[in-house]
């Protein structure tokens, strides 16, 4: 079970998003191509501070964001008010393993960058996402795949690269079991930092485990330095989108 996210975490998370130069040009177009959001009620499960919801609110009729982090929800509600989106985006406190919604409540249900954090509960989460999705609606999840740079960086401390590479197939099989259909779409997202030291600091406060065991910190920094040049430190993450239409 992931630890409750603090304000410090979300501050560094914003730095990580700022460094991710493909969030608007690669990630969002790939995500929006997976389903027709027009006129649909959508659920952003494990929304965090609403990064995706604020980007796509012009496509969906209404987006409900659910998260269990008080720090994230405080930021989310403040941003909803600032952007005058009270009629378009809603923030709800809740656990994605037991969503506080009735069956068949949403036309599109998505959980981006969430389920891989719940190693023991991801199947139950997929069942919950499917439960609140209407018949004919789309269930979409996105998680970090086992290819490219960032999983290799994390594997220095977690030693779970093989498990990550197998996770995509497990998710697809489970979605197919639920609805008889599923497909995946991988895309590469680059992160660009001013220096390997700053990249290490940001990843240490977000992706990497705390505290890093043994000499893992030295190895992680060396890995980031090997991906650096005069133009900065660039590492890539494989984003895997898995989609299923509820039968």
Long-range contacts (C-beta under 8 A, 24 or more apart in sequence): 1-118, 1-120, 1-121, 2-117, 2-118, 4-68, 4-69, 4-70, 4-71, 5-48, 5-69, 5-71, 5-72, 6-71, 7-71, 7-75, 8-205, 9-71, 9-205, 9-206, 10-48, 10-49, 10-71, 10-72, 10-75, 12-201, 12-202, 12-205, 12-206, 13-48, 13-49, 13-206, 14-49, 15-202, 16-191, 16-202, 16-203, 16-206, 16-207, 17-51, 19-191, 19-192, 19-193, 19-199, 19-202, 20-189, 20-190, 20-191, 20-237, 21-190, 21-191, 21-192, 22-187, 22-188, 22-189, 22-190, 23-51, 23-189, 24-55, 26-187, 26-188, 26-189, 27-187, 27-189, 27-239, 28-52, 28-55, 28-56, 30-185, 30-187, 30-239, 30-241, 31-56, 31-110, 31-112, 31-140, 31-142, 31-241, 32-56, 32-59, 33-185, 34-138, 34-140, 34-185, 34-241, 34-243, 35-108, 35-138, 35-140, 35-243, 37-108, 40-106, 40-107, 40-108, 40-137, 41-105, 41-106, 41-107, 41-108, 42-106, 42-107, 42-108, 42-109, 42-110, 43-99, 43-101, 43-105, 43-106, 43-108, 43-109, 43-110, 43-129, 43-132, 43-133, 44-110, 44-111, 44-112, 45-96, 45-99, 45-109, 45-110, 45-111, 45-114, 45-125, 45-128, 45-129, 46-96, 46-111, 46-112, 46-113, 46-114, 47-72, 47-76, 47-91, 48-72, 48-76, 49-75, 49-76, 49-79, 50-75, 50-76, 50-79, 50-80, 50-89, 50-91, 52-110, 52-112, 53-89, 54-79, 54-83, 54-85, 54-89, 57-85, 57-88, 57-89, 60-108, 62-87, 62-88, 62-89, 62-90, 63-88, 63-89, 63-90, 64-89, 64-90, 64-92, 64-101, 64-106, 65-89, 65-90, 65-91, 65-92, 66-91, 66-92, 66-93, 66-94, 66-96, 66-99, 66-100, 66-101, 67-91, 67-93, 67-94, 68-93, 68-94, 68-95, 68-96, 96-125, 96-128, 96-129, 97-121, 97-124, 97-125, 97-128, 98-128, 99-128, 99-129, 99-131, 99-132, 101-132, 102-132, 103-131, 103-132, 104-132, 104-133, 104-134, 104-135, 105-132, 105-134, 106-132, 106-133, 106-134, 106-137, 107-133, 107-134, 107-137, 107-138, 108-133, 108-137, 108-138, 108-140, 109-133, 109-137, 109-138, 109-139, 109-140, 110-138, 110-139, 110-140, 110-141, 110-142, 111-140, 111-141, 111-142, 112-140, 112-141, 112-142, 113-142, 113-143, 113-144, 114-141, 114-143, 115-141, 115-143, 115-171, 116-143, 116-144, 116-164, 116-167, 122-171, 123-174, 126-171, 126-174, 126-175, 126-178, 127-178, 130-178, 130-179, 130-244, 130-246, 133-246, 134-246, 135-246, 135-247, 136-245, 136-246, 137-245, 137-246, 138-243, 138-244, 138-245, 138-246, 139-175, 139-179, 139-243, 139-244, 139-245, 139-246, 140-241, 140-242, 140-243, 141-171, 141-241, 141-242, 141-243, 142-239, 142-240, 142-241, 142-242, 143-167, 143-171, 143-239, 143-240, 143-242, 144-237, 144-238, 144-239, 144-240, 145-186, 145-238, 145-239, 145-240, 146-238, 147-186, 147-238, 148-188, 148-236, 148-237, 148-238, 149-227, 149-235, 149-236, 149-237, 150-191, 150-207, 150-235, 150-236, 150-237, 150-238, 151-237, 151-238, 152-223, 153-203, 153-207, 153-208, 153-220, 153-223, 153-224, 153-235, 154-207, 154-208, 156-216, 156-219, 156-220, 156-223, 157-208, 157-209, 157-212, 157-213, 157-216, 157-220, 158-209, 168-240, 168-242, 171-242, 172-242, 175-242, 175-243, 175-244, 176-244, 178-244, 178-246, 178-247, 179-244, 179-245, 179-246, 179-247, 180-247, 181-244, 181-245, 181-247, 182-242, 182-243, 182-244, 183-242, 183-243, 183-244, 184-240, 184-241, 184-242, 184-243, 185-240, 185-241, 185-243, 186-238, 186-239, 186-240, 186-241, 187-238, 187-239, 187-241, 188-236, 188-237, 188-238, 188-239, 189-236, 189-237, 189-238, 189-239, 190-234, 190-235, 190-236, 190-237, 191-234, 191-235, 191-236, 191-237, 192-232, 192-233, 192-234, 193-232, 193-233, 193-234, 194-232, 194-233, 195-228, 195-232, 195-233, 196-221, 196-224, 196-225, 196-227, 196-228, 196-233, 197-221, 198-233, 199-224, 199-233, 199-235, 200-224
